[in-house]
Amino acid sequence: MRFERDSAKSEGNMRKRKVSFEESIEIWDDPDLMVVHAKRKGEKRLMAIGRTYTMLLSVVHTEGGEETIRVISARRATERERKSHKRNAHR
């Protein structure tokens, strides 16, 4: 799998949410990764909720051809997202 990002958005995300691009892609190693449709008009976006080595994150992204994921934003998961991830773990 290949990951892409917009460098300027990635830097802004790091300043605002304290989550780096490198850390955000760690969630794809989570065996309990959960992917849902993100509410957004226009471009089809998805939200992945998964565990990194240190925290649970929500990562908004798009999926392109040839297994390419473009990360749009990443942040710590909300309480609701954490509960949903826990409920769906090991299914």
Backbone as a printed PyTorch tensor [residue, N CA C, xyz], in Angstrom:
tensor([[[  0.8430,  -1.1670,   0.0000],
         [  0.0000,   0.0000,   0.0000],
         [  0.8960,   1.2400,   0.0000]],

        [[  0.4620,   2.2390,  -0.7360],
         [  1.2270,   3.4770,  -0.8620],
         [  0.4240,   4.6160,  -0.2430]],

        [[  1.1030,   5.5100,   0.4740],
         [  0.4480,   6.6270,   1.1450],
         [  0.9460,   7.9440,   0.5710]],

        [[  0.0040,   8.8830,   0.3850],
         [  0.3280,  10.2170,  -0.1180],
         [ -0.2170,  11.2540,   0.8490]],

        [[  0.3140,  12.4550,   0.7390],
         [ -0.1700,  13.5630,   1.5570],
         [  0.1290,  14.8750,   0.8620]],

        [[ -0.5480,  15.9080,   1.2800],
         [ -0.2510,  17.2720,   0.8650],
         [  0.6660,  17.8200,   1.9570]],

        [[  1.8890,  18.1750,   1.6170],
         [  2.8790,  18.5970,   2.6180],
         [  2.4000,  19.7680,   3.4690]],

        [[  1.7920,  20.7720,   2.8410],
         [  1.3200,  21.9390,   3.5960],
         [  0.2190,  21.5430,   4.5780]],

        [[ -0.7360,  20.7240,   4.1250],
         [ -1.8120,  20.2720,   5.0180],
         [ -1.2560,  19.3980,   6.1320]],

        [[ -0.2770,  18.5910,   5.8030],
         [  0.3330,  17.7120,   6.7950],
         [  1.0190,  18.5240,   7.8960]],

        [[  1.7240,  19.5770,   7.5010],
         [  2.3780,  20.4450,   8.4840],
         [  1.3430,  21.1670,   9.3400]],

        [[  0.2630,  21.6310,   8.7170],
         [ -0.8120,  22.2930,   9.4540],
         [ -1.4770,  21.3430,  10.4330]],

        [[ -1.6630,  20.1050,  10.0120],
         [ -2.2700,  19.0970,  10.8790],
         [ -1.3760,  18.8370,  12.0930]],

        [[ -0.0720,  18.8070,  11.8710],
         [  0.8730,  18.5810,  12.9680],
         [  0.8060,  19.7280,  13.9740]],

        [[  0.7560,  20.9630,  13.4660],
         [  0.6780,  22.1250,  14.3680],
         [ -0.6390,  22.1420,  15.1380]],

        [[ -1.7370,  21.8940,  14.4340],
         [ -3.0650,  22.0160,  15.0390],
         [ -3.4300,  20.8250,  15.9170]],

        [[ -3.1370,  19.6210,  15.4540],
         [ -3.6270,  18.4170,  16.1440],
         [ -2.5300,  17.5530,  16.7560]],

        [[ -1.2830,  17.9240,  16.5210],
         [ -0.1290,  17.2030,  17.0970],
         [ -0.0540,  15.7440,  16.6510]],

        [[ -0.4600,  15.4890,  15.3940],
         [ -0.3760,  14.1420,  14.8260],
         [  0.3680,  14.2530,  13.5000]],

        [[  1.4690,  13.5360,  13.3710],
         [  2.2600,  13.5900,  12.1410],
         [  1.6980,  12.6320,  11.0920]],

        [[  2.0550,  12.8980,   9.8420],
         [  1.6690,  12.0150,   8.7460],
         [  2.1970,  10.6080,   9.0040]],

        [[  3.4630,  10.5230,   9.4100],
         [  4.0840,   9.2180,   9.6520],
         [  3.3340,   8.4390,  10.7330]],

        [[  2.9260,   9.1430,  11.7770],
         [  2.1800,   8.4800,  12.8440],
         [  0.7890,   8.0620,  12.3610]],

        [[  0.1580,   8.9010,  11.5440],
         [ -1.2040,   8.5980,  11.0930],
         [ -1.2760,   7.3220,  10.2600]],

        [[ -0.2410,   7.0240,   9.4810],
         [ -0.3180,   5.8270,   8.6360],
         [ -0.0630,   4.5390,   9.4210]],

        [[  0.3810,   4.6620,  10.6700],
         [  0.5640,   3.4670,  11.5100],
         [ -0.7520,   2.7300,  11.7470]],

        [[ -1.8890,   3.4380,  11.6410],
         [ -3.1630,   2.7690,  11.9460],
         [ -3.4670,   1.6380,  10.9710]],

        [[ -2.8710,   1.6710,   9.7790],
         [ -3.1260,   0.5940,   8.8170],
         [ -2.4750,  -0.7220,   9.2440]],

        [[ -1.6870,  -0.6970,  10.3050],
         [ -1.1360,  -1.9260,  10.8910],
         [ -2.0620,  -2.5080,  11.9550]],

        [[ -3.1060,  -1.7740,  12.3270],
         [ -4.0420,  -2.2180,  13.3650],
         [ -4.9520,  -3.3090,  12.7930]],

        [[ -4.9350,  -4.5260,  13.3520],
         [ -5.8050,  -5.5870,  12.8400],
         [ -7.2880,  -5.2730,  13.0310]],

        [[ -7.5990,  -4.3280,  13.9110],
         [ -8.9880,  -3.9420,  14.1650],
         [ -9.3530,  -2.6250,  13.4860]],

        [[ -8.5870,  -2.2260,  12.4730],
         [ -8.8500,  -0.9830,  11.7520],
         [-10.2940,  -0.9700,  11.2660]],

        [[-10.9420,   0.1550,  11.4650],
         [-12.3440,   0.3210,  11.0940],
         [-12.4180,   1.4560,  10.0740]],

        [[-13.0940,   1.2520,   8.9510],
         [-13.2130,   2.2860,   7.9240],
         [-14.6870,   2.5440,   7.6590]],

        [[-15.0790,   3.8270,   7.7140],
         [-16.4620,   4.2310,   7.4790],
         [-16.4690,   5.4000,   6.4930]],

        [[-17.6200,   5.6440,   5.8880],
         [-17.7490,   6.7890,   4.9910],
         [-17.7430,   8.0620,   5.8220]],

        [[-17.0170,   9.0640,   5.3500],
         [-16.9790,  10.3690,   6.0150],
         [-17.9980,  11.2640,   5.3310]],

        [[-18.6970,  12.0520,   6.1050],
         [-19.6960,  12.9520,   5.5370],
         [-18.9920,  14.1250,   4.8710]],

        [[-19.1490,  14.2100,   3.5600],
         [-18.5050,  15.2780,   2.8030],
         [-19.1620,  15.3380,   1.4300]],

        [[-19.5430,  16.5170,   1.0070],
         [-20.0980,  16.6670,  -0.3350],
         [-18.9520,  16.7000,  -1.3370]],

        [[-19.1800,  16.1260,  -2.4910],
         [-18.1510,  16.1360,  -3.5280],
         [-17.3050,  14.8830,  -3.5030]],

        [[-16.0250,  15.0500,  -3.2370],
         [-15.0730,  13.9460,  -3.2480],
         [-15.4500,  12.8740,  -2.2210]],

        [[-15.3640,  11.6070,  -2.6240],
         [-15.6600,  10.4990,  -1.7120],
         [-14.5300,  10.3740,  -0.6930]],

        [[-14.8710,  10.5690,   0.5640],
         [-13.8750,  10.4710,   1.6320],
         [-14.2530,   9.3760,   2.6120]],

        [[-13.2480,   8.8280,   3.2240],
         [-13.4320,   7.7690,   4.2100],
         [-12.7400,   8.1790,   5.5000]],

        [[-13.2110,   7.6190,   6.6100],
         [-12.5450,   7.8430,   7.8830],
         [-12.1320,   6.4940,   8.4340]],

        [[-10.8440,   6.3650,   8.6970],
         [-10.3080,   5.1420,   9.2880],
         [-10.0500,   5.4160,  10.7640]],

        [[-10.4660,   4.4850,  11.6090],
         [-10.2290,   4.5980,  13.0440],
         [ -9.3730,   3.4100,  13.4390]],

        [[ -8.1960,   3.7190,  13.9730],
         [ -7.2890,   2.6380,  14.3240],
         [ -6.2420,   3.0650,  15.3250]],

        [[ -5.5740,   2.0680,  15.8560],
         [ -4.5700,   2.2830,  16.8930],
         [ -3.1760,   2.3810,  16.2840]],

        [[ -2.4340,   3.3990,  16.7400],
         [ -1.0080,   3.4900,  16.4300],
         [ -0.3040,   2.7860,  17.5800]],

        [[  0.9810,   2.9710,  17.6660],
         [  1.7100,   2.3580,  18.7780],
         [  1.4470,   3.0900,  20.0860]],

        [[  0.8920,   4.3160,  20.0150],
         [  0.6960,   5.1050,  21.2300],
         [ -0.7160,   5.6190,  21.4700]],

        [[ -1.5710,   5.6630,  20.4430],
         [ -2.9110,   6.2370,  20.6230],
         [ -3.8810,   5.7580,  19.5460]],

        [[ -5.1600,   6.0420,  19.7730],
         [ -6.2070,   5.7250,  18.8060],
         [ -6.4750,   6.9850,  17.9900]],

        [[ -6.4290,   6.8560,  16.6620],
         [ -6.5990,   8.0000,  15.7720],
         [ -7.7690,   7.8210,  14.8220]],

        [[ -8.2840,   8.9600,  14.3470],
         [ -9.2460,   9.0100,  13.2470],
         [ -8.5350,   9.7090,  12.0960]],

        [[ -8.4880,   9.0480,  10.9560],
         [ -7.7670,   9.5850,   9.8020],
         [ -8.7280,   9.6790,   8.6210]],

        [[ -8.9610,  10.9030,   8.1400],
         [ -9.7950,  11.1110,   6.9560],
         [ -8.8810,  10.9650,   5.7460]],

        [[ -9.3650,  10.2010,   4.7510],
         [ -8.5310,   9.9150,   3.5880],
         [ -9.3870,   9.6060,   2.3720]],

        [[ -8.7370,   9.5280,   1.2270],
         [ -9.3730,   9.0450,   0.0070],
         [ -8.5620,   7.8530,  -0.4740]],

        [[ -9.2100,   7.0130,  -1.2480],
         [ -8.5160,   5.8560,  -1.8060],
         [ -8.4610,   6.0120,  -3.3140]],

        [[ -7.2600,   5.8820,  -3.8610],
         [ -7.0650,   5.9800,  -5.2950],
         [ -6.7780,   4.6130,  -5.8740]],

        [[ -6.4780,   4.5880,  -7.1390],
         [ -6.1510,   3.3240,  -7.7810],
         [ -4.8380,   2.7530,  -7.2800]],

        [[ -4.6350,   1.4860,  -7.5740],
         [ -3.3950,   0.7850,  -7.2450],
         [ -3.0150,   0.9000,  -5.7710]],

        [[ -3.9890,   0.7270,  -4.8950],
         [ -3.7540,   0.7150,  -3.4490],
         [ -3.0630,   1.9730,  -2.9370]],

        [[ -3.5400,   3.1260,  -3.3790],
         [ -3.0000,   4.4050,  -2.9260],
         [ -3.9870,   5.0600,  -1.9760]],

        [[ -3.4860,   5.4880,  -0.8300],
         [ -4.3000,   6.1920,   0.1600],
         [ -3.7280,   7.5890,   0.3170]],

        [[ -4.5990,   8.5970,   0.1520],
         [ -4.1750,   9.9890,   0.3510],
         [ -4.7460,  10.4710,   1.6740]],

        [[ -3.8690,  10.7330,   2.6260],
         [ -4.2750,  11.1870,   3.9540],
         [ -4.6170,  12.6690,   3.8770]],

        [[ -5.8110,  13.0210,   4.3630],
         [ -6.2660,  14.4100,   4.3600],
         [ -6.0480,  15.0470,   5.7280]],

        [[ -6.4710,  14.3600,   6.7830],
         [ -6.2680,  14.8780,   8.1380],
         [ -6.2600,  13.7240,   9.1310]],

        [[ -5.6700,  13.9870,  10.2840],
         [ -5.6020,  12.9730,  11.3390],
         [ -5.7210,  13.6650,  12.6880]],

        [[ -6.4060,  13.0000,  13.6030],
         [ -6.5810,  13.5380,  14.9520],
         [ -6.8190,  12.3890,  15.9080]],

        [[ -6.7430,  12.6840,  17.2020],
         [ -7.0770,  11.6770,  18.2040],
         [ -8.5610,  11.3470,  18.0670]],

        [[ -8.9060,  10.0950,  18.2450],
         [-10.2990,   9.6570,  18.1380],
         [-11.1320,  10.2610,  19.2650]],

        [[-12.3880,  10.5770,  18.9520],
         [-13.3140,  11.0690,  19.9700],
         [-13.7540,   9.9010,  20.8510]],

        [[-14.4130,  10.2090,  21.9350],
         [-14.9190,   9.1650,  22.8340],
         [-15.8550,   8.2170,  22.0750]],

        [[-16.7270,   8.7730,  21.2720],
         [-17.6690,   7.9580,  20.4870],
         [-16.9300,   7.0290,  19.5200]],

        [[-15.9080,   7.5540,  18.8590],
         [-15.1140,   6.7480,  17.9290],
         [-14.3450,   5.6540,  18.6640]],

        [[-13.8320,   5.9730,  19.8530],
         [-13.1150,   4.9640,  20.6510],
         [-14.0480,   3.8130,  21.0270]],

        [[-15.2690,   4.1490,  21.4480],
         [-16.2410,   3.1110,  21.8190],
         [-16.6030,   2.2490,  20.6120]],

        [[-16.7930,   2.8810,  19.4670],
         [-17.1290,   2.1510,  18.2470],
         [-15.9940,   1.2090,  17.8480]],

        [[-14.7620,   1.6710,  17.9290],
         [-13.5970,   0.8460,  17.6020],
         [-13.5150,  -0.3410,  18.5550]],

        [[-13.7500,  -0.0930,  19.8240],
         [-13.6840,  -1.1650,  20.8250],
         [-14.7650,  -2.2180,  20.5700]],

        [[-15.9870,  -1.7600,  20.2310],
         [-17.0990,  -2.6860,  19.9480],
         [-16.7960,  -3.5780,  18.7500]],

        [[-16.1230,  -3.0180,  17.7590],
         [-15.8500,  -3.7550,  16.5260],
         [-14.5390,  -4.5260,  16.5480]],

        [[-13.7840,  -4.4090,  17.6180],
         [-12.4890,  -5.0910,  17.7110],
         [-12.6720,  -6.6030,  17.7090]],

        [[-11.7590,  -7.2740,  17.0480],
         [-11.6980,  -8.7450,  17.0080],
         [-12.9270,  -9.3930,  16.3800]],

        [[-13.5720,  -8.7060,  15.4570],
         [-14.7260,  -9.3000,  14.7560],
         [-14.2590,  -9.9950,  13.5170]]])
